[in-house]
Amino acid sequence: MELKKAKNKIDSSEPAATEEVTTATEDQVDADAPVDETEELKVEVENLRQLNASLKEQMLRIQAEAENFRKRMQREKDEFARFAREGFVRDLLPVKDNLERALLHAADDPQAIVAGVELILEQFDSTFKTMGVECVECQGKVFDPEVHEAMSQVESDEHEPNAVVDELQKGYQLHGRLVRPAMVTIAKARTQENKSKG
């Protein structure tokens, strides 16, 4: 019977021992939990630092590429501006050559120089036309401040007021954009005094 009592005593004490072990293990897990969480946070912080460093490096590389692109575009733009007139110069060289030839032969035949200059002027006008350069129309037109520059006014009964009477210097447009206005003389109505004198 004592054996039974001892066995019952052991049986009844087992759950208590198991509870103590379970409680001890839970306490240990709770104590370990902050350590594990701290380690996880440290790892996460390190990963974020590495990501941040990688992103900074990418950003610096992109900025350097953008700066290099900007410099290359500026260099190309400057080069284009320097050599944009190359075609224009090439087209004018034959005109210059012909002027030099005309001067070379001017002493031999003075009349030939007039014919030579007329041919050169035709060649020059042809070159201008291929480039899109046009003369501003003046004679018989009404004064237009967009394309004409009035240098003087003359009283006239023959012309309407503000009509262009004379062209002092030709004006030119390049593809419709004014390069140089035409310098003109425009008509104005005669005053009563001048009408009675005339």
Secondary structure, 3 states (H helix, E strand, C coil): CHHHHHHHHHHHHHHHHHHHHHHHHHHHHHHHHHHHHHHHHHHHHHHHHHHHHHHHHHHHHHHHHHHHHHHHHHHHHHHHHHHCCHHHHHHHHHHHHHHHHHHHHHCCCHHHHHHHHHHHHHHHHHHHHHHCEEECCCCCCECCCCCEEEEEEEECCCCCCCEEEEEEECCEEECCEEEECEEEEEEECCCHHHHHHC
